[in-house]
Amino acid sequence: MDFIVAQQASLTVEIERLNDSHRRADRRMDRYERILKLLIRAGRRERRTRTEADERLTTALAALTFSQAHSDDRLDALIDIVRQGNTGNR
């Protein structure tokens, strides 16, 4: 009978150790889950920021391209005037 009581006590202690270990593992998993969620949010925020920056850059490049074409046309017209000798001082 003493053997059975000792075994029961030993098993109870071991079960309690396993329960403690399980609780610690759960807390760690909860922490890792929170960290992972924060990382995912940060990644999404960065992607959104980059997308917005890319859109602004695309718009600015389109405006610059238009402006450059307009400047090229005006410069070509000035070059034509100079080549023709029509400076307007006759």
Summary of the structure (lengths in Angstrom):
residues: 90
radius of gyration: 38.2
end to end distance: 130.0
largest distance: 130.0
contacts: 165
relative contact order: 0.04
helix: 92%
strand: 0%
